[in-house]
Amino acid sequence: MTFYKNTGLMLFAIGCLTAANGHAQTLTWGNKTPVVNETESKLSQVLDTKFYEINSRYNENLFNRDVNVGAYSLKDLNQEKTNVLSVEQPAMGKAMMTHLEMYPLKGADAVIFLDEFDTKTKIRNLFIQRVNLDTNVKTKPEVVTSMPTRNSQYFIAQSPNQSFYAVIKQHDYDKKLNEKINVTLLDKDFKVVREVTFETPYLNKTPLENQVYVSDQGTVFIVKNIDQAKLKPFKTVFFWDGNAQTMQETSLKFDNDFQIYQYQGHFDAGDFYLHGLYTRIGSKGVQMYGGGLPAAGVYAARFNNKGEKVYLMPSETGEIPGLNMKNFVIDGNKTWMLADKMFIQSKAKPMVQGQPYNWEKDYTYKNTAIAFGRIDNETGKLEWNKVLPFDEPDTTNDNGMYLSYLYFLNNNQLTILFNDMQKTKVGPRIMSDRFTAIETYDDRGNPVSKSLIGATGLELKWNGAHDYYEENFDLDTSVNATKVNDHKYIVRAKSNAGNEMFGYLNL
């Protein structure tokens, strides 16, 4: 990676730099609005007649999720309103109904899954509630399925085309018995299509570790972490075709007990792909990095629509400490691996005498490299990967919003945008400010072009008339851009003063 650190005040020539793809990149910004805390939040964005940003964050005081939706005009990306989709709380006590998940439907319509334990019947009911992100109008919650016991939990997935929903009903925790997987398949109208209960060969030791995926055809894949006595933990995949009374299992266990520590599942042309990062547990590398999880390689698995294994393919990369998955993106017959060497340290905030316990933590973010590579979907092999050093100041309690990169895929090329801190003269002083760098790489990882974007609208500004520096915004790289078309995207900027704004990026 090329960094554009100046030895003097070279940024006066920034406007003369050549754009990365031969065309000038432009950014236009909407008005600023206050930031909602995003640490440990679920974030999603919807593009329809307006642009919607959804923030869902667990509230420890309510034992529920706070769900806020910002609606923005597509004309200028100014915020028009904010809607609250949280479960309404009674005047006294706490709501018994809990917000679990929310999925998009058509346009600005979405569906919310909620659950509630009925103390009279001793049944935990699963509800759905339709909602419109623009009007904030909700339907009355309706029960779609249920399961016994208070000590129970639902895991839910939506198919890519929204035709099916898979629901895992997790209950019965007797550790002397083998774990049972209970799956209910719902159609697009949230009617039960079929249910299955499958007894696994594993004892009920780690029942809460489920990741479920459902295809457009109603087939279900479940990734579980298995942790049994006298065995190193490993991951395994269960498949259900949506009709049979049984499931089939494919173990992802390494012969040398390496561990998959991050992964992502997705469907393409009817096949199910699982991509992730694996590490050498107990290796010298782990000991060297203080018990952390340095990546040893990239893992790829592929299953056809019958749940049959096409390949299980680990590809070594050598030890890469602190490698954290950003995304895996299928692009034709290849998959792009996108990651950061991101280190996140958390520390509980100090207790104040006489005050209730504070659940909040302080988070420090450090990124030392940007990593990306390309996987061949036919074989699962990692064709190449690059680890590009990154040198930016650490940040605190900001979700690492300045320390990653935005990625854009077009014509088998990868374009990345990232922040580059530099010294520059603004007003009467030399100040530190972040500038936006843009680099493009071809399908073999070779650099095509590198430059700074000449004017982003995020430059630090001096108000000479009133003798102060205006609020300083920088590109937020923690959440990727929303695509409008191949050359236009919605991106976000934030300030340390607690505000954000959205803008159009034209590439």
Secondary structure, DSSP 8 states (H G I E B T S, - for coil): ------SSSGGGGGGGS--TTSS--EEEE---EE----TTEEEEEEESSEEEEEEEEEETTTTEEEEEEEEEETTT--EEEEEE-S----SSS--S-EEEEEEE-STTEEEEEEEEEETTTTEEEEEEEEEETTT--B---EEEEEEE-SS-EEEEEE-TTSSEEEEEEE----TTSEEEEEEEEEETT--EEEEEEEEEEEESSSTT-EEEEE-TTS-EEEEEEE--TTS--EEEEEEE-SS-SS-EEEE---TT--EEEEEEEEEETTEEEEEEEEE-TTSHHHHHTTT---EEEEEEEEE-TTS-EEEEEEEEEEEETTEEEEEEEEETTEEEEEEEEEEEEEEE----TTS-----EEEEEEEEEEEEEEEETTT--EEEEEEEE-----EESSTTTTSS-EEEEETTEEEEEEEEEEEEEETTEEEEEEEEEEEEE-TTS-EEEEEE-S--S-S--EETTTTEE---EEE--SS--EEEETTEEEEEEEETTSEEEEEEEE-
